[in-house]
């Protein structure tokens, strides 16, 4: 969707007029954005029913995004000057391509600001960054039950990888494994 333009039949006339007045911007997140991004991350964890796994603190996030060896990057999305969403991404590496790729860890828009085009602007900026950095691909995962997200990525041309299965070993299991070795 083009920012500021309502899709036909998507909202009432009053809703379309309100949407036309929205100013949407996306920029590289600053250290000052981290507190707001931390609030949105907690909102995302709650929506994903994952608060039991949630250990994030704004201080740790700031350290990993702006410290000596940054591990993650953020784009901040604003609606009318108010932080309303973010994209979190980092480099992974393709040995097949012998080049760094981008991994989209999270993209999130607070529910009250959805369907305004912010999510599309966030992903478009991530994709532009991938081209600027000569990345052969952008990877990410989506909850199997999240039909809207799956449709969103499919519209970008993304395809599910049927030949791969994602595995995860959590820290406590790593420690147990190494102690038993």
N, C-alpha and C positions, 0 to 999 in steps of 0.2 A: 504494500500500500504506500502511496506517496504521502509523505508527512503533510498534515493539514488538509487532506482531502478525504472525505468520508466515502466508503464503498457504498455503492447503490444498495439501498434497502437494509443497510447494516444498523442504522439508528433512526430515531425519530427526527423530524425537522429541527427541533430544538437541540437534540444531541449533535446533529451535524453542524449546526451553527456554533455550538460550544467547541467542537473539535476543530473547526476552522480557525479559531482564535488561539489555539495551543501553539506554543513555541517549543520545539523539540531540538535538543542539542546532545551530541555525544562527544566526549573528549577523553584524553588520557587522564586517568584518575590521579589526583594529587594526594599528598599525605593528609591534607585536610578532609578529603572525601572518605578516608578509611573508617571513621566512626559511623558515618551513615551507611556505608557498605556493610559494616559489621551488623547493623540493625537489620538490613535487608537479608543478609545471610541467615540470621536467626529466623526471620520470617520464612525463608525458603526451607530451612531445616524443619520448621514446624509444619509447613505445607507437605513436606515429604515424609512426615511422621518419623523423623530421624533425630529428634532432640536428645535421645539417649546416647547418640554418637557425637554430639556436638560439643567440641572442646575449644572452639575458636575464641580468641580474645582479640580485641582491636590492636593491642600492643604487638602480639605475635604476628598478626596480619601485616601490620606496618613494617615490622622487621623483615618479613619474607618478601614484601613488595618493594621496599625502599632501602634495605640494608646493604651491606657490603657485597653480598652475592644474591641478588634478587632471584627468587624462585618462581614468582608469579607476577603477572601484569593484570591491571584492571582498566576497563573503560567505564566511565561514569556516564549514565544517561539521565538527562534532566528534562522535565516538563515544566515549562514556565519558570525556569530557574530553580526548581526543587528537585533534589535527587529522587529518582523514581525507578531506577534500574541499574544494572551493571552487567558486564561480561568479564569473566575471569578466565585467563588463558596462560599457557606457558609453552616453552619449546620441549618437544620430545624429539626423537631422532629415528630416521629410517635408514637402516643399514642397506636396504635394497637400493635406495636412491642416493645414499651417502650424502644426505642433506638433512638439516633440521626441518621439522614439521611444526605445526601448531596443534596443541591439544586444547580444546574448549572445555574447561572444567565446569563452568556454570554460566548460564545466561538467565537473568531473572528481571522481571518487571513486576512491581507491586500490583496486586489485582485492580486497585482503583485507577491505575494508569494504563491498563492494557487496551489493546485495539485502537491505539492512537498512532501506531507506526514506530514506537520506540524500540521494540524488540527487533524489528527489521533493520533499523538504523544501527543498532548494536552489532548484529551479526554481519551486516554489510561492512562495517568498519573492521571487524576481525578478519573478514575475507580480504579486504584491501591490504591489511597489514601482512597477511600471508603471501600475497603477490609481491609486495615491496621487499619482503625478506627472502623471496625465491623459494618458498616452501612448496613441496610437491603435493601437499594435502593438509587438510584440517580434519582432525579426529575428535570425537566426543561420544558420550553415551547418553541414552535416553531411557527413562523408565519404560518398560514394556507396556504398561497400562496407560501411559500418557499419550493419548491419541492426538491431542493438539500439537504437542512437541514433535511427534513423529510426522505429522502432516506438514508442520513448519519446515523441518529439515528436508523432507521429500520435495517440497516446492523449491528448495535451493539446488536440487539435483543430488542430494546426499542419498546414499544407498546403505541399507543394513548389511553388515558383513556376516553372511551366513556361515562362512568357513572358519570363523574365529569364535572362541569362547573366552570371555573375560574371567580371569582368576584373580583372587585377592588373598593375601596372607596378612592378617592384622598383627600389629606389634607384639601382643602377648603370645601369639602362636609362633612368631619368629623366635622370641626369647626361649620358649619351651623347646622348640626344635633344636636350636643351637645348644641348649643345655644338655640335651639328650645325645648329641653327636659325639 
